[in-house]
Structures are given as C-alpha cells and as structure tokens.
Amino acid sequence: MQSQATRSKTYQSIFGDKQMLKAFGTLRPSVSERTAYFFESWMDWRHNRVKLKPRVDQPCKNMLKELGLKEFWEYQVREGEVRFDTDEIKAWALISGLSAYVKKGKNERI
C-alpha cells in the first residue's frame, strides 16, 4: 500500500483511500486517469442533473459539503449545473435546501 505521507490532508479528504482504491486500484492515479474517471461520472449522472441559478455554484458546493456529501464522488457542480450519483442523493439535497439555488423554468423538472 502506498504511503499517505506523500498525499496532503486536503487531497486525502477529497480522495479518500477506500474510494481511490476501489475506483483506480491505487491511491495516486495520474491526473489524466482522475480526469477521465470523473468526466465519465459527470456524463453518467446526466439523468440526475439540476440546473442552477446564475452565480450560485460555490454556495451550492458549500451547502452540499455541509450536508456531508463528497464532491466528485456523490455530486459535481460545474457550468451552472449540479449532477448527483443517485436519485436518492438528488432528492435529499433538494429537500435539504438545494431548491433555493435551482433555476426554475418551463422545462425544468425537480
């Protein structure tokens, strides 16, 4: 097993050992491996997306973090949209306050 000493506390908090080993088989995948994995997750989670109001990406991330959700693993926020790993996480986030950040429109389903 690779040493945790070479990984910062911030890195370890975002990319936990169990998750990294399960996803990559190593604690230190390359940047391109991580990028490809999380981009694929983003694409796979399209059906669990919520469009956000303008300029609320960071407050949305803060709220989801306060709920104890793990960025990248359970949700991703980018370009005015948040996507979730599961329907359950999406529903929980919405009833826990995410709805305040949601962009409402004719074609939006929440």
Secondary structure, DSSP 4 states (H G I P E B T S, - for coil): ---GGGS-HHHHHHS-HHHHHHHHSSSS--HHHHHHHHHHHHHHGGGGEEEB-TT-HHHHHHHHHHTT--BTTTEEEETTEEEESSHHHHHHHHHTTGGGGBPP-TT---
